């Protein structure tokens, strides 16, 4: 699991599932069991939204750093 987190290369579907479940539960501030019971299509959509938000945050941080220089 550590390698998957650090490198982003996930070959084991079980690890991918657990990381997705953890991320979703953490971001929604709900217990993992509750996230596990959500329909798969909803989980996919919510994770895609989370990804876009994180990309946007990173881009905004880069813009701020460029202004500081």
C-alpha positions as CSV (number, residue, x, y, z in Angstrom):
1,X,0.0,0.0,0.0
2,X,2.8,2.4,0.8
3,X,4.3,2.0,-2.7
4,X,0.9,2.7,-4.2
5,X,0.5,5.9,-2.2
6,X,4.0,7.2,-2.9
7,X,4.3,6.3,-6.6
8,X,0.6,6.4,-7.7
9,X,1.0,3.0,-9.4
10,X,-1.7,0.7,-8.2
11,X,-1.7,-2.8,-9.6
12,X,-3.8,-4.6,-7.0
13,X,-7.6,-3.9,-7.3
14,X,-8.0,-4.5,-3.6
15,X,-5.5,-1.7,-2.7
16,X,-7.2,0.6,-5.2
17,X,-10.6,0.0,-3.7
18,X,-9.3,0.6,-0.1
19,X,-7.6,3.8,-1.1
20,X,-10.7,5.1,-2.9
21,X,-12.8,4.2,0.1
22,X,-10.5,5.9,2.5
23,X,-10.3,9.0,0.4
24,X,-14.0,9.3,-0.1
25,X,-14.8,8.7,3.6
26,X,-12.2,11.2,4.7
27,X,-13.4,13.9,2.3
28,X,-17.1,13.4,3.1
29,X,-16.3,13.1,6.8
30,X,-18.3,9.9,7.1
31,X,-17.4,6.4,8.4
32,X,-15.8,4.1,5.8
33,X,-18.6,1.6,6.3
34,X,-21.1,4.3,5.2
35,X,-18.9,5.1,2.1
36,X,-18.7,1.4,1.3
37,X,-22.5,1.2,1.1
38,X,-22.7,4.0,-1.5
39,X,-23.5,2.9,-5.1
40,X,-20.3,2.5,-7.2
41,X,-21.4,5.1,-9.8
42,X,-21.8,7.7,-7.1
43,X,-18.4,6.8,-5.6
44,X,-16.8,7.3,-9.0
45,X,-18.5,10.7,-9.5
46,X,-17.6,11.9,-6.1
47,X,-14.0,10.9,-6.5
48,X,-13.8,12.6,-9.9
49,X,-15.2,15.8,-8.3
50,X,-12.6,15.5,-5.5
51,X,-9.8,15.1,-8.1
52,X,-10.9,18.2,-10.0
53,X,-11.0,20.2,-6.8
54,X,-7.5,19.1,-5.8
55,X,-6.2,19.9,-9.2
56,X,-7.7,23.4,-9.0
57,X,-6.2,23.9,-5.5
58,X,-2.7,22.9,-6.8
59,X,-3.0,25.3,-9.8
60,X,-4.0,28.2,-7.5
61,X,-1.1,27.5,-5.2
62,X,1.3,27.5,-8.2
63,X,-0.1,30.9,-9.3
64,X,0.4,32.2,-5.8
65,X,4.0,31.0,-5.7
66,X,4.7,32.6,-9.1
67,X,3.4,36.0,-7.8
68,X,5.6,35.8,-4.7
69,X,8.8,35.3,-6.9
